[in-house]
Amino acid sequence: MFRWYRNAAKCYVYLSDVSSPPFSTNDKFSPLPCESAFRASRWFTRSWTLQELLAPRSVEFFSQEGNRLGDKRSLEQQIHEITGIVVPALRGSPLFKFSADERFKWAQNREATRDEDWAYSLLGIFDIFMPLIYGEGKEKAVIRLGKEIKEASKGKTQ
């Protein structure tokens, strides 16, 4: 999926838990009138949405009413504050330029419906391929992911 998002011309994010009335771009009070709802959106806590945020060049956010809230670039400061992801990563810097610890940190507070999906959702973030074994549990999946990351990094440093 990471490659699919990376190759997308644009990714649209529908935030079903963010309500925003239509507003004028001339609104001097706030460029994002629903900023507190945006910051609290569940989308920023889900494991699989990390790749939806990082992989595409262009990501546009919409409220439950279909109102455009902005894009990854115009909302980058809020997204950085919400997620802890550094701006260069949000702007498309190659992810290998960021340490494994830093990339894990971006995911640490995210949740998955299935335990293993927390680790599996990071495969594209680390450019790793490994079989998915549902039922192994999060701990074992993370251990396998760590081993694959170490193996991949050996090949890149030699």
N, C-alpha and C positions, 0 to 999 in steps of 0.2 A: 504493500500500500504506500510506503514511503516514496518509492519511485513514481508511483502513479500520481501522487500529490506533487512531487518535484516537477513532473512533466506537464502539470496542469497550467493552463494560461492564467487561470484565476480560480480561487477557492471561495465559496460563499459560506458564511457561518450564520446559521439561524439560531439566535439566542431566545429560546422559548420562554425563558424566565426573566427576560428584560423587556419591560414595557416602556415605550417612548412615543409621546405624541409627536406629530409632525412639527418641525421647527425650522425657522429661517436660518440660512447661513449667515445672516446679518446679526444674529443673536449675540450681543456682546457679553451677556451675563455668563454663559457657559457654552463652550463648543460641543459639549456632550451633556444635554440636560438630564440624562438618566445615568450619570456617572457612577453613583453609588450602586445602582442595580447592575451595571456593567461589571464593576469590580467584584460584586458578589455572585456573578453568574456561575452556575455549576459547570459550565463548559470548561472553565479554567482549572477544574479539579479532576477532570476525567483523564485517565491514562492515555487513551487513544488519541485525544485531541492535541497532544503535544506535537505529533508528527503533522497534523493538519495545520498547526501554527507555523512550524519551522520549515517544512519542505517547500511549500509553494512560494513563488516570487510575490504573488499578489493574493491577499486575503481580505475580503470585505465582510464586515459585520452588520447584521440586520436584527432589528427588534422583532418581538412577536407580532407586531402589526405590519411588518415588512418595511419599516423605515430604515434607511441606511444610516448607520451610526458612525461609520468611518471605515478606514482600512488599517492594515497592519502598520503602515508608515505613519499615518496621521494620529494613530492611537498608541504609537510605540512607547511613549513614556508611561502611560497607564499600564500597558501590557507588561513592560519591564517591572514596574512596581508590584503588580499582581503576581507575576510568575517568578521573578528573580532572574529571568533570562536576560543576559546582557544584550544591549542594542545591536552590536555587530552580528550576533547570531540571528536576531530578528530581521536584520537587513540582508541576510543570505550568505554571510561568511561561511565558508566550508566548515562543517561541524567537527572535522578531524583537528581543526585548530584549537579546539577547546578540550581540556583534559577530561578523562573519563569521570573523575570525581565531580567536575563541574556539570557535566551532562546528567549524571545521576542526581545531582542536587536539583536540577530543573524538574525532575520527575518525583522527587521524594514525597511531596504532599498530594500527589495525584492518586486517584482510586480507580479500581477496576471491578466490574461485576464478578468476574472470575479471577481468583487469586493469581493464577499464572499470567493472566493478561497484563499485569503490571510489568513483568519482565518482557513479555513478547512484544509489547507496544514500543519497546526501546530498540528492537532489532534494527530498524532503519536509521535511528539516531546514531547508532554505532556502526552502521554498514556491516552488520553481522547476519549470517545465515545459520540457522539451527532448526532442527525439527521441533514442532510444537507437540508437547506431551501433556494434554489436559488430564488432570488428576494428580500430577506430580507435586502440586502445591507451589506457592510463591517462593519459598525458601530454596527449594531445589532448582526452580527455574532461574532464580537470580544467581545461584552458584554456577549453573551451566553457562549463563550469559557471561559471567565474570571470566570463566575459563576461555570462552570464545574470544572475548575482548583481549585477553592476554596473548592468546595464540595469534590473533590478527595483528597486534602491535609488535610482536616479535618479527613478523614478516616485513613490516614497514621500516623497522630500524636496522635491518641487516643489509 
